[in-house]
Amino acid sequence: METAVRGGHYDAARWLQEYTPYESTEEELNQVISVAVNDGAMEFAESLKPNDYELVQYVNERAKPETIEWLIEKGEVKKYQDLGALAVVVAALHGDLDLMQRIARLRNKRRKITQWPR
């Protein structure tokens, strides 16, 4: 399933999950969810995540702008200021100035970012 997800083939990954007898370990499942979240496949990732986790926990610097857009829509960037810093880094990596400016407007101006994600 992880190979299908890494290739962006979510229909194939769903099929594998549903019709093959293999049961993923927790570590494998977390990896699949992380890849899907950062690829912007939020619906697929949501269908796999454990109940005690939030998708925001899987976001990293390899995220696509689509993931950041989803986080903005859900209010997560405004809620978690450190996530805002990561979102700016992702937008910068993709050269998306418009997205960077949208994120900046959501930020608490009084709170300084002391360490940027790398």
Secondary structure, DSSP 8 states (H G I E B T S, - for coil): -HHHHHTT-HHHHHHHHHHSS----HHHHHHHHHHHHHHT-HHHHHHHS-TT--GGGG--TT--HHHHHHHHHTTHHHH-HHHHHHHHHHHHHTT-HHHHHHHHHHS-TTS-------
